[in-house]
Amino acid sequence: MLIILALFLAPLLARAAVYWTGNAARSWGDADWSSTGTLPAAKDHSPARLVVYAGTTGAWRGIFSVHSWVVFKHAGDTRWTRYDVVGWGSPVRTNGWPADGRWYGNAPVAIADVVGARAEAMIPKVEAAVRDYTYRNAGDYRIWPGPNSNSFTAAVLRAVPELGAILPPNAVGRDFRDGFYGGRTDSGTGLELNLWGVASAKAGWVEGLEFNLLGLVAGLDIRHPAVKLPGFGRIGVPAPVETALAR
């Protein structure tokens, strides 16, 4: 019980205190959803490009989790394509918000950004993963333990293992599995035991060491030294943006 308190509950309570004393937007209507300007206009950027974003979600959910999405363009395209999953209407949304837009007023962070021929080779796999996503129908979305927005992005990343990217540890729903899973981690660099995403353990070069309890993740990042705590994600050496050039 002391271990559970120290690793899972205490960080979450601290994160809740940060939220309640902060000035983050408390409602959908109060939030800023505009572009951050971090991506160039697609017509001014000729090469293919694939970007995976994660941004802190809003209201009380921001205590626990980030929201993630996928953005890409083929070489020569004059507009970006963005895919998200949300909890109302048809779950999979296309271009519902600016490609590099704030999420609930929070500027997103790129966790993967690939340009050129490598991106062009990966984009068809992303498109196929979006098209074949199992939980794409109205009523399939479930905020916890999934399938939610992060379950969707995790499924896309599993389809492109050569990208070498994983979602942040506070992307609740990323570990959702439809039943028991035992096998290689999403990056293929370690092993995972997982029960519906409610409880899991991972050990791998890319994932580090992770323990998931009720969707909350605690662990260690060995590759880029950091601790992983519920609510906060990673605390330590900043993880570089994955470019698929090295793992």
C-alpha positions in Angstrom: 0.0 0.0 0.0 2.9 2.4 0.7 4.4 1.7 -2.7 1.1 2.3 -4.4 0.7 5.6 -2.4 4.2 6.8 -3.2 4.2 5.8 -6.9 0.6 6.4 -8.0 -1.5 8.4 -5.6 0.9 11.0 -4.3 2.0 12.3 -7.7 -1.6 12.4 -8.8 -2.6 14.5 -5.8 0.3 16.9 -6.5 -0.8 17.2 -10.1 -4.3 18.0 -9.0 -3.0 20.7 -6.7 -1.1 22.3 -9.7 -4.3 22.2 -11.7 -6.6 23.8 -9.1 -4.1 26.6 -8.3 -3.4 27.3 -12.0 -5.4 29.3 -14.6 -5.9 26.7 -17.3 -9.1 26.9 -19.2 -11.9 25.1 -17.3 -14.4 24.8 -20.2 -14.4 24.0 -23.9 -15.7 27.4 -24.8 -13.1 29.3 -22.8 -10.2 27.4 -24.4 -7.9 28.6 -27.2 -7.9 26.1 -30.1 -5.9 28.2 -32.6 -2.7 27.2 -34.5 0.6 27.5 -32.6 2.3 28.4 -35.9 4.9 25.6 -35.4 4.1 24.0 -38.8 4.6 25.9 -42.0 1.7 26.2 -44.4 1.6 23.0 -46.4 1.8 24.8 -49.7 5.1 26.3 -48.6 6.6 22.9 -47.5 7.1 20.6 -50.4 8.5 17.4 -48.8 6.4 14.7 -47.2 6.1 15.0 -43.5 4.7 12.9 -40.6 4.2 14.4 -37.1 2.7 12.9 -33.9 1.5 15.4 -31.3 0.5 15.2 -27.7 -1.1 18.1 -25.7 -2.5 18.3 -22.2 -6.2 17.8 -22.2 -8.7 20.1 -20.5 -10.8 20.5 -17.4 -10.3 17.8 -14.7 -9.0 15.3 -17.4 -5.9 17.4 -17.7 -4.9 16.2 -14.2 -4.5 12.7 -15.6 -3.8 12.7 -19.3 -2.7 14.2 -22.6 -4.6 14.0 -25.9 -2.7 12.8 -29.0 -3.1 13.0 -32.7 -1.4 12.4 -36.1 -0.6 14.9 -38.8 0.9 14.3 -42.2 1.2 15.4 -45.8 2.4 13.7 -48.9 5.1 15.4 -51.0 3.5 18.2 -52.9 0.3 18.2 -50.9 -1.1 21.7 -50.4 -2.8 21.0 -47.0 -2.1 19.0 -43.9 -4.2 16.0 -42.9 -4.9 15.6 -39.2 -6.6 12.6 -37.5 -7.9 12.6 -34.0 -10.4 10.4 -32.0 -12.9 12.2 -29.8 -15.7 11.1 -27.5 -18.7 12.5 -29.3 -20.3 11.7 -32.7 -18.2 9.7 -35.1 -15.0 9.1 -33.1 -12.4 9.4 -35.9 -12.2 13.1 -37.0 -10.4 14.4 -40.0 -9.1 18.0 -39.9 -11.3 18.9 -37.0 -8.7 21.4 -35.7 -5.6 23.1 -37.0 -2.8 20.6 -37.6 -0.6 22.2 -35.0 -3.4 23.6 -32.9 -3.6 24.1 -29.2 -5.6 21.5 -27.3 -7.8 23.0 -24.7 -5.5 26.0 -24.7 -2.3 23.9 -24.2 0.4 24.0 -26.8 1.2 20.5 -28.1 4.5 18.7 -28.1 5.8 16.7 -31.1 6.9 13.3 -30.1 7.8 12.3 -33.6 8.6 14.3 -36.7 9.8 12.7 -39.9 10.5 14.5 -43.2 11.1 13.4 -46.8 11.4 10.0 -48.2 11.1 8.3 -44.9 7.9 10.0 -44.1 6.5 9.2 -47.6 7.2 5.5 -47.0 5.5 5.6 -43.6 2.3 7.6 -44.5 0.6 4.8 -46.4 0.9 2.6 -43.2 -0.6 5.4 -41.2 -3.5 5.8 -43.6 -4.1 2.0 -43.5 -4.1 2.0 -39.7 -6.6 4.9 -39.6 -8.8 3.2 -42.1 -8.7 -0.2 -40.3 -8.9 1.2 -36.8 -11.2 -1.3 -34.9 -13.0 1.3 -32.7 -14.0 3.9 -35.4 -17.8 3.6 -35.0 -20.1 5.8 -32.9 -20.4 4.4 -29.4 -17.0 2.7 -29.5 -15.2 5.4 -27.6 -14.6 4.9 -23.9 -12.7 7.4 -21.9 -11.3 4.8 -19.5 -9.5 2.4 -19.9 -10.0 2.9 -23.6 -10.4 2.8 -26.5 -10.0 6.6 -26.4 -7.9 9.2 -28.3 -4.6 7.8 -27.1 -5.7 4.2 -27.9 -6.1 5.4 -31.5 -2.7 7.0 -31.7 -1.1 4.0 -30.1 -2.7 1.8 -32.7 -1.3 4.0 -35.5 2.2 3.9 -33.9 2.1 0.1 -33.7 1.5 0.1 -37.4 4.7 2.1 -38.0 7.2 0.5 -35.5 10.2 1.8 -37.6 9.2 5.3 -36.3 10.5 4.2 -32.9 8.0 6.5 -31.1 5.8 5.9 -28.1 3.2 8.1 -26.4 4.0 9.8 -23.1 3.4 7.8 -19.9 0.5 10.1 -19.0 -1.4 9.4 -22.3 -4.1 7.4 -20.5 -5.6 4.8 -22.8 -2.4 4.2 -24.8 -2.0 0.7 -23.2 -5.6 -0.4 -23.9 -5.8 -3.9 -25.2 -8.9 -5.9 -25.9 -8.1 -8.7 -23.4 -4.9 -10.2 -22.2 -1.7 -9.5 -24.1 1.7 -10.9 -23.6 4.5 -10.3 -26.1 6.8 -7.6 -27.5 6.3 -4.0 -26.6 5.0 -1.6 -29.3 8.6 -0.6 -30.2 9.7 -4.2 -30.5 12.6 -3.5 -28.1 11.2 -5.2 -25.0 8.5 -7.4 -23.4 5.0 -6.5 -22.1 2.3 -8.2 -20.1 -1.0 -6.4 -20.2 -4.6 -7.0 -18.9 -7.1 -4.8 -20.8 -4.8 -1.7 -20.2 -6.0 -1.7 -16.6 -2.8 -3.3 -15.4 0.4 -3.9 -17.2 4.2 -4.1 -17.0 6.8 -3.3 -19.7 10.5 -3.5 -19.9 12.2 -2.4 -23.1 14.9 -0.1 -24.5 12.5 2.4 -25.9 9.8 2.0 -23.2 12.1 1.7 -20.3 10.5 0.2 -17.2 6.8 0.8 -16.7 4.1 -0.3 -14.3 0.5 0.6 -15.2 -2.2 0.5 -12.5 -5.7 1.5 -13.5 -4.2 3.4 -16.5 -1.7 5.4 -14.3 1.9 4.8 -15.2 5.0 4.9 -13.0 8.5 3.8 -14.1 12.0 4.8 -15.3 13.3 5.9 -18.6 16.8 4.3 -19.0 17.6 5.5 -22.5 17.0 9.2 -21.7 17.2 9.2 -17.8 13.9 10.2 -16.2 11.3 9.1 -13.8 7.7 8.5 -15.1 4.9 9.6 -12.7 1.1 9.6 -13.0 -0.2 13.0 -14.1 3.2 14.5 -14.8 4.5 12.1 -17.4 8.3 12.2 -17.6 10.5 14.2 -15.2 14.2 14.2 -16.2 16.3 14.5 -19.3 13.9 15.7 -22.1 13.1 13.0 -24.6 14.2 14.0 -28.1 11.7 14.1 -30.9 11.8 10.8 -32.7 13.0 11.2 -36.3 13.3 7.5 -37.2 17.0 8.0 -37.9 18.1 6.3 -34.7 16.6 4.2 -31.9 
